[in-house]
Amino acid sequence: MLRRFALALLVFLVASPAHAVDLTVSAATSLQNAFREIATAWEQQNPGDRVLLNFAASGTLLQQIDKGAPVDVFASADRETMDRAQAKKRIDVSARRTFASNVLVVVVPIGSVREIATLADLQHSAVERIAIGDPRSVPAGRYAETALLAAGKRDALAPKWIRAQSVRQVLDYVARNEVDAGFVYATDAALMKDRVRVAFDIPLDTPVVYPVAPVAASPNGAQARSFIAFLTGAQGQEILSRYGFAHP
C-alpha cells in the first residue's frame, strides 16, 4: 500500500509543472486586445503557468505598483511613465525593452458631417465637446495636450474637454456620439471602424512608444523575462502587428 502511494505521488509530481506561476501583467489600456492573444500564446508555450492581465491608464498602473500591488510585468504606453517607474526603482532596468509604437489620431463619430481635418478645426463653434484622456495619468491625453500646446490651441480648446480615465473611455464616448471628437491611438480607432472614423493623424515630436519591464519586487523574475522575450520576439511582434502596432 505504501509503495503504491509513493508511486502515485511520484507520477503526480512528474506530471505536475515544477514551478507553475500566476504571472500578473499590468498593461496600458490600448494593449488589451493584443495582450489577451499574446498571453494565451505565451501560456501555450509555458504549460501550467497563467497570465493574469490588469489593464488601466499607465499612470494608474504605476500608482498601483507604488502601493505594493503584486505585479510581475509592467507595460506602459509612454516612456515618461516608465522613466518614473525606473527613477523610483520599481522596475528591473536591465530587462527594460521598447516593444511597439503607435500613432495618435483624432476620431469623430462615423456619421459626423463636421469638417474636421486639423487641430484648428476643433475650435469651430459646432465642435462643443472633445474627449481627451486625463493628461495626469493617460499618456494619450498627455501626447494630445503636448500637441495642442505646440500648436497654440491648448487654452482655446480646454473648455471643450471631456476628461476620460483611459484612451478606451475616450473611444467609447466618440462611438456613442456623446462627444464631437476625441484623441485616441490609431489601433483603438481600428477596433470600431463601424462607429468612428479617423479625421486626421497628429504629428508628434515625441513618438508614441511602448516600453515594458519586469517589476523589481516580482518573485517571478524568470517568467517575467520569458514573457518579455516572447513579446519582443517574432510571434509577439506578429500579433502586435495584426492589431495595428508598429515595430518601435
C-alpha positions in Angstrom: 0.0 0.0 0.0 2.8 2.4 1.0 4.7 1.6 -2.1 1.7 2.1 -4.3 1.0 5.5 -2.7 4.7 6.6 -3.2 4.5 5.6 -6.8 1.3 7.5 -7.3 2.8 10.6 -5.7 5.9 10.3 -7.9 3.7 10.2 -11.0 1.8 13.2 -9.8 5.0 15.2 -9.2 6.4 14.3 -12.6 3.2 15.2 -14.3 2.7 18.5 -12.5 4.6 21.6 -13.5 7.6 22.1 -11.3 7.3 25.9 -10.9 3.9 26.9 -12.3 3.1 30.5 -11.5 0.4 33.1 -12.0 2.2 36.0 -13.8 0.5 39.3 -13.3 0.9 41.7 -16.2 -0.2 45.3 -15.8 -0.5 46.9 -19.2 -1.8 50.1 -20.8 -5.4 50.1 -21.8 -4.7 50.4 -25.5 -2.9 47.0 -25.4 -6.0 45.0 -24.2 -6.8 43.1 -27.4 -3.3 42.3 -28.5 -2.1 41.3 -25.0 -5.0 38.9 -24.5 -3.9 37.0 -27.5 -0.2 37.3 -26.6 -0.9 36.0 -23.1 -2.7 32.9 -24.5 0.1 32.2 -26.9 2.7 32.5 -24.1 0.7 30.2 -21.8 0.7 27.6 -24.6 4.5 27.6 -24.6 4.6 27.5 -20.8 2.2 24.8 -19.6 0.9 25.3 -16.1 1.8 29.0 -16.0 -1.0 31.6 -16.2 -1.1 35.2 -17.2 -3.3 37.5 -15.2 -3.9 40.7 -17.1 -4.6 44.0 -15.5 -5.5 47.0 -17.8 -5.7 50.7 -16.9 -4.1 54.0 -17.8 -0.3 53.8 -17.5 -0.2 56.4 -14.7 -2.8 54.5 -12.7 -0.9 51.2 -13.1 2.3 52.9 -11.7 0.3 54.1 -8.8 -0.9 50.6 -8.1 2.7 49.3 -8.2 3.8 52.1 -5.9 1.2 51.0 -3.4 2.5 47.4 -3.4 0.2 45.7 -5.9 1.6 42.2 -6.7 2.6 42.9 -10.3 5.3 41.0 -12.3 5.4 42.8 -15.6 4.6 46.5 -16.4 3.9 47.7 -19.9 3.4 51.4 -20.4 2.0 53.4 -23.3 4.8 56.0 -23.0 8.4 56.4 -22.0 7.6 59.1 -19.4 5.7 56.8 -17.1 8.3 54.0 -17.4 11.0 56.5 -16.7 9.2 57.5 -13.5 9.0 53.8 -12.5 12.7 53.5 -13.2 13.5 56.6 -11.1 11.5 55.1 -8.2 13.4 51.8 -8.7 10.1 49.9 -9.3 11.4 48.0 -12.4 14.3 45.8 -13.3 16.1 48.2 -15.7 18.4 45.6 -17.1 15.3 43.9 -18.8 13.5 47.1 -19.9 12.6 46.9 -23.6 10.6 49.0 -26.1 8.3 46.7 -28.0 5.8 48.7 -30.1 4.9 52.1 -31.5 1.6 53.8 -32.3 0.0 56.9 -33.9 -2.1 59.5 -32.2 -5.3 60.4 -34.1 -8.4 62.5 -33.8 -11.6 60.5 -34.3 -15.2 61.6 -34.8 -18.5 59.6 -34.8 -19.0 57.7 -38.0 -22.0 59.8 -39.0 -20.5 63.2 -38.3 -20.8 65.8 -41.0 -18.5 68.3 -39.3 -15.5 69.3 -41.4 -12.6 68.4 -39.0 -9.2 68.0 -40.7 -6.8 69.9 -38.4 -6.4 70.9 -34.8 -7.6 74.4 -35.8 -10.9 72.9 -37.0 -11.6 71.8 -33.4 -12.1 75.5 -32.5 -15.3 75.7 -34.6 -18.4 76.5 -32.6 -20.0 73.4 -34.0 -17.4 71.3 -32.1 -18.7 71.6 -28.5 -17.2 68.5 -26.7 -13.8 66.9 -27.2 -12.9 63.8 -25.3 -9.3 63.5 -24.0 -7.6 61.2 -21.7 -6.7 62.9 -18.4 -3.1 64.1 -19.1 -2.2 63.4 -15.4 -2.5 59.7 -15.9 -3.3 58.8 -19.5 -0.4 59.0 -21.9 -2.7 59.6 -25.0 -4.0 62.6 -23.2 -0.5 63.9 -22.4 0.5 63.4 -26.0 -2.6 65.3 -27.1 -2.0 68.1 -24.7 1.6 68.5 -25.8 0.5 68.7 -29.5 -2.1 71.3 -28.6 0.4 73.4 -26.7 2.8 73.2 -29.6 0.1 74.4 -32.0 -1.0 77.1 -29.6 -4.5 75.6 -29.3 -4.5 74.2 -25.8 -6.1 77.2 -23.9 -8.7 77.7 -26.6 -9.8 74.1 -26.6 -9.5 73.3 -22.9 -13.1 74.5 -22.1 -14.4 71.8 -24.5 -12.5 69.0 -22.9 -14.3 66.0 -21.5 -11.7 64.2 -19.5 -11.6 60.4 -19.5 -9.8 57.9 -17.3 -8.4 55.9 -20.3 -8.0 56.1 -24.0 -10.7 53.4 -24.4 -13.1 55.5 -22.5 -12.4 58.3 -25.0 -13.1 55.9 -27.8 -16.4 54.9 -26.2 -17.5 58.5 -25.8 -17.0 59.1 -29.5 -18.5 55.8 -30.6 -21.7 56.6 -28.5 -21.8 60.0 -30.2 -21.5 61.7 -26.7 -18.7 64.0 -27.9 -17.9 65.6 -31.2 -14.3 64.4 -31.4 -11.7 62.5 -29.3 -7.9 61.8 -29.1 -7.1 58.1 -29.3 -4.5 55.8 -30.9 -4.8 54.5 -34.4 -5.0 51.0 -33.0 -8.1 51.9 -30.9 -9.8 53.6 -33.8 -9.3 50.4 -35.9 -11.4 48.4 -33.4 -14.5 50.5 -34.1 -14.4 51.2 -37.8 -18.2 50.9 -37.9 -18.7 53.5 -35.3 -15.9 56.0 -35.5 -13.7 57.4 -38.3 -10.2 58.9 -38.2 -10.4 62.6 -39.0 -6.6 63.1 -39.1 -3.3 62.0 -37.7 -1.4 64.2 -35.2 2.3 64.6 -35.8 4.3 64.4 -32.6 7.9 65.4 -31.7 7.9 62.6 -29.2 6.9 59.3 -30.8 4.3 57.1 -29.2 6.2 54.0 -28.0 5.5 51.2 -25.5 8.2 50.1 -23.0 8.0 47.0 -20.9 9.9 45.8 -17.9 9.8 43.3 -15.0 8.7 44.8 -11.7 11.6 44.8 -9.3 9.6 43.3 -6.4 8.3 40.4 -8.5 9.1 37.0 -7.1 8.7 35.6 -10.7 11.6 37.2 -12.4 12.4 34.3 -14.7 8.8 34.1 -16.0 8.6 37.9 -16.3 11.7 37.9 -18.5 10.3 35.0 -20.5 7.0 36.9 -21.2 9.0 40.0 -22.3 11.2 37.8 -24.5 8.1 36.4 -26.2 6.5 39.9 -26.5 9.6 41.3 -28.3 10.2 38.1 -30.3 8.8 37.1 -33.7 5.5 35.7 -32.5 4.7 38.5 -30.2 5.6 41.1 -32.8 3.4 39.4 -35.4 0.4 39.5 -33.0 1.0 43.2 -32.3 1.3 43.9 -36.0 -2.1 42.3 -36.7 -3.6 44.7 -34.1 -2.1 47.7 -35.9 1.0 48.3 -33.7 4.3 49.1 -35.5 7.8 47.9 -34.6 9.4 50.6 -32.5 
